[in-house]
Amino acid sequence: MGRKAKLLARLQQRPRDFTWDELTALLRAFGYKQAKPGKTGGSRRRFVHPKAAPITMHKPHPEKSLKVYIIDEILEFLKREGML
């Protein structure tokens, strides 16, 4: 099982300790790239894909873990885009 499959399996379990770094690694594996934030972007991050809709979300801070509702939104988005 490769890293992408392991991260996806972990995300689908909806853990409370899924980190921002794990999410960005998974999105990169799906072909997303993080767009450069603008000067007034704050904690908003945008991920773009050549063939799928972009994903925009807030980077969690000061903690590194994602909230469960964010995980649910990501899973729903990936299903809607046909990636799951």
FIKOLZA-1660 file (N, C-alpha, C; in steps of 0.1 Angstrom, whole numbers, plus 5000, padded with zeros to 4 digits):
% residues 84
   i   px   py   pz ch aa at
   1 5008 4988 5000  A  M  N
   1 5000 5000 5000  A  M CA
   1 5009 5012 5000  A  M  C
   2 5007 5021 4990  A  G  N
   2 5015 5033 4989  A  G CA
   2 5011 5044 4999  A  G  C
   3 5018 5055 4999  A  R  N
   3 5016 5066 5008  A  R CA
   3 5002 5072 5006  A  R  C
   4 4998 5074 4993  A  K  N
   4 4985 5080 4990  A  K CA
   4 4974 5071 4995  A  K  C
   5 4975 5058 4993  A  A  N
   5 4965 5049 4998  A  A CA
   5 4964 5049 5013  A  A  C
   6 4975 5050 5020  A  K  N
   6 4975 5050 5034  A  K CA
   6 4969 5063 5040  A  K  C
   7 4973 5074 5034  A  L  N
   7 4967 5087 5038  A  L CA
   7 4952 5088 5035  A  L  C
   8 4948 5082 5024  A  L  N
   8 4934 5082 5021  A  L CA
   8 4926 5073 5030  A  L  C
   9 4931 5062 5033  A  A  N
   9 4925 5053 5043  A  A CA
   9 4924 5059 5056  A  A  C
  10 4934 5066 5060  A  R  N
  10 4934 5073 5073  A  R CA
  10 4924 5084 5073  A  R  C
  11 4923 5092 5063  A  L  N
  11 4913 5103 5062  A  L CA
  11 4899 5098 5062  A  L  C
  12 4897 5087 5056  A  Q  N
  12 4883 5081 5056  A  Q CA
  12 4879 5076 5069  A  Q  C
  13 4888 5074 5078  A  Q  N
  13 4885 5070 5092  A  Q CA
  13 4881 5082 5100  A  Q  C
  14 4883 5094 5095  A  R  N
  14 4879 5106 5101  A  R CA
  14 4886 5108 5115  A  R  C
  15 4899 5106 5116  A  P  N
  15 4906 5108 5129  A  P CA
  15 4906 5122 5133  A  P  C
  16 4907 5124 5146  A  R  N
  16 4908 5137 5152  A  R CA
  16 4922 5143 5151  A  R  C
  17 4932 5135 5148  A  D  N
  17 4946 5140 5147  A  D CA
  17 4951 5140 5133  A  D  C
  18 4943 5141 5123  A  F  N
  18 4947 5142 5109  A  F CA
  18 4953 5156 5107  A  F  C
  19 4966 5157 5103  A  T  N
  19 4972 5170 5103  A  T CA
  19 4971 5177 5090  A  T  C
  20 4974 5190 5090  A  W  N
  20 4975 5198 5078  A  W CA
  20 4985 5193 5068  A  W  C
  21 4997 5189 5073  A  D  N
  21 5007 5183 5065  A  D CA
  21 5003 5170 5058  A  D  C
  22 4995 5162 5065  A  E  N
  22 4990 5150 5059  A  E CA
  22 4980 5153 5048  A  E  C
  23 4972 5163 5050  A  L  N
  23 4962 5167 5040  A  L CA
  23 4969 5173 5027  A  L  C
  24 4979 5181 5029  A  T  N
  24 4986 5187 5018  A  T CA
  24 4993 5176 5010  A  T  C
  25 4999 5166 5017  A  A  N
  25 5005 5155 5010  A  A CA
  25 4995 5147 5002  A  A  C
  26 4983 5145 5007  A  L  N
  26 4973 5137 5000  A  L CA
  26 4968 5145 4988  A  L  C
  27 4966 5158 4990  A  L  N
  27 4961 5166 4979  A  L CA
  27 4971 5166 4967  A  L  C
  28 4984 5167 4971  A  R  N
  28 4995 5167 4961  A  R CA
  28 4994 5153 4954  A  R  C
  29 4992 5142 4961  A  A  N
  29 4991 5129 4954  A  A CA
  29 4979 5129 4944  A  A  C
  30 4969 5136 4947  A  F  N
  30 4957 5137 4938  A  F CA
  30 4960 5147 4926  A  F  C
  31 4971 5154 4926  A  G  N
  31 4974 5163 4915  A  G CA
  31 4972 5177 4918  A  G  C
  32 4969 5181 4931  A  Y  N
  32 4966 5195 4935  A  Y CA
  32 4980 5201 4938  A  Y  C
  33 4980 5214 4935  A  K  N
  33 4992 5222 4939  A  K CA
  33 4987 5234 4947  A  K  C
  34 4994 5238 4958  A  Q  N
  34 4990 5249 4966  A  Q CA
  34 4993 5262 4959  A  Q  C
  35 4983 5271 4957  A  A  N
  35 4986 5284 4950  A  A CA
  35 4992 5293 4960  A  A  C
  36 5000 5302 4955  A  K  N
  36 5007 5312 4963  A  K CA
  36 4996 5321 4969  A  K  C
  37 4996 5323 4983  A  P  N
  37 4986 5332 4989  A  P CA
  37 4990 5346 4986  A  P  C
  38 4979 5354 4985  A  G  N
  38 4981 5369 4983  A  G CA
  38 4985 5375 4996  A  G  C
  39 4988 5388 4995  A  K  N
  39 4992 5396 5007  A  K CA
  39 4981 5396 5018  A  K  C
  40 4968 5396 5014  A  T  N
  40 4957 5397 5023  A  T CA
  40 4950 5383 5025  A  T  C
  41 4957 5372 5021  A  G  N
  41 4951 5359 5022  A  G CA
  41 4949 5354 5036  A  G  C
  42 4957 5359 5045  A  G  N
  42 4956 5354 5059  A  G CA
  42 4959 5339 5060  A  G  C
  43 4950 5331 5066  A  S  N
  43 4952 5317 5068  A  S CA
  43 4945 5309 5057  A  S  C
  44 4939 5316 5047  A  R  N
  44 4932 5309 5036  A  R CA
  44 4943 5303 5027  A  R  C
  45 4940 5290 5023  A  R  N
  45 4949 5284 5014  A  R CA
  45 4940 5278 5002  A  R  C
  46 4946 5279 4990  A  R  N
  46 4939 5275 4978  A  R CA
  46 4947 5264 4971  A  R  C
  47 4941 5253 4968  A  F  N
  47 4947 5242 4961  A  F CA
  47 4941 5241 4947  A  F  C
  48 4949 5241 4936  A  V  N
  48 4944 5241 4923  A  V CA
  48 4948 5228 4916  A  V  C
  49 4939 5224 4907  A  H  N
  49 4941 5211 4900  A  H CA
  49 4939 5214 4885  A  H  C
  50 4946 5208 4876  A  P  N
  50 4945 5211 4862  A  P CA
  50 4931 5207 4856  A  P  C
  51 4924 5197 4862  A  K  N
  51 4911 5193 4856  A  K CA
  51 4900 5193 4866  A  K  C
  52 4902 5196 4879  A  A  N
  52 4892 5196 4889  A  A CA
  52 4890 5210 4895  A  A  C
  53 4879 5211 4902  A  A  N
  53 4876 5224 4908  A  A CA
  53 4887 5227 4919  A  A  C
  54 4890 5240 4922  A  P  N
  54 4899 5243 4932  A  P CA
  54 4893 5241 4946  A  P  C
  55 4902 5239 4956  A  I  N
  55 4898 5238 4970  A  I CA
  55 4903 5249 4977  A  I  C
  56 4895 5256 4985  A  T  N
  56 4899 5267 4993  A  T CA
  56 4895 5264 5007  A  T  C
  57 4904 5266 5017  A  M  N
  57 4901 5263 5031  A  M CA
  57 4911 5271 5040  A  M  C
  58 4908 5271 5052  A  H  N
  58 4916 5278 5062  A  H CA
  58 4926 5268 5068  A  H  C
  59 4939 5272 5068  A  K  N
  59 4949 5264 5075  A  K CA
  59 4947 5265 5090  A  K  C
  60 4946 5254 5097  A  P  N
  60 4943 5255 5111  A  P CA
  60 4955 5260 5119  A  P  C
  61 4952 5268 5129  A  H  N
  61 4963 5274 5137  A  H CA
  61 4957 5277 5151  A  H  C
  62 4963 5277 5161  A  P  N
  62 4977 5273 5163  A  P CA
  62 4979 5258 5162  A  P  C
  63 4968 5250 5164  A  E  N
  63 4970 5235 5163  A  E CA
  63 4972 5231 5149  A  E  C
  64 4977 5219 5147  A  K  N
  64 4980 5214 5133  A  K CA
  64 4969 5205 5128  A  K  C
  65 4961 5200 5137  A  S  N
  65 4950 5190 5133  A  S CA
  65 4938 5196 5127  A  S  C
  66 4932 5189 5118  A  L  N
  66 4920 5194 5111  A  L CA
  66 4908 5191 5120  A  L  C
  67 4898 5199 5119  A  K  N
  67 4885 5196 5126  A  K CA
  67 4878 5185 5117  A  K  C
  68 4869 5178 5124  A  V  N
  68 4863 5167 5117  A  V CA
  68 4854 5172 5106  A  V  C
  69 4847 5183 5108  A  Y  N
  69 4838 5188 5097  A  Y CA
  69 4846 5192 5085  A  Y  C
  70 4859 5196 5086  A  I  N
  70 4868 5199 5074  A  I CA
  70 4871 5186 5067  A  I  C
  71 4874 5175 5075  A  I  N
  71 4876 5162 5069  A  I CA
  71 4864 5158 5061  A  I  C
  72 4852 5159 5067  A  D  N
  72 4840 5155 5060  A  D CA
  72 4838 5163 5047  A  D  C
  73 4841 5176 5047  A  E  N
  73 4840 5185 5035  A  E CA
  73 4850 5180 5025  A  E  C
  74 4862 5177 5028  A  I  N
  74 4872 5172 5019  A  I CA
  74 4868 5159 5013  A  I  C
  75 4863 5149 5021  A  L  N
  75 4858 5137 5016  A  L CA
  75 4847 5138 5006  A  L  C
  76 4837 5147 5009  A  E  N
  76 4826 5150 5001  A  E CA
  76 4830 5156 4988  A  E  C
  77 4840 5165 4988  A  F  N
  77 4845 5172 4976  A  F CA
  77 4852 5162 4967  A  F  C
  78 4860 5153 4973  A  L  N
  78 4867 5143 4965  A  L CA
  78 4858 5134 4958  A  L  C
  79 4847 5130 4965  A  K  N
  79 4837 5121 4959  A  K CA
  79 4830 5128 4948  A  K  C
  80 4826 5141 4950  A  R  N
  80 4819 5149 4940  A  R CA
  80 4827 5150 4927  A  R  C
  81 4841 5152 4929  A  E  N
  81 4849 5153 4918  A  E CA
  81 4853 5140 4911  A  E  C
  82 4848 5129 4917  A  G  N
  82 4851 5116 4911  A  G CA
  82 4865 5110 4914  A  G  C
  83 4871 5115 4925  A  M  N
  83 4884 5111 4928  A  M CA
  83 4884 5099 4938  A  M  C
  84 4872 5097 4944  A  L  N
  84 4871 5085 4953  A  L CA
  84 4861 5075 4948  A  L  C
% end
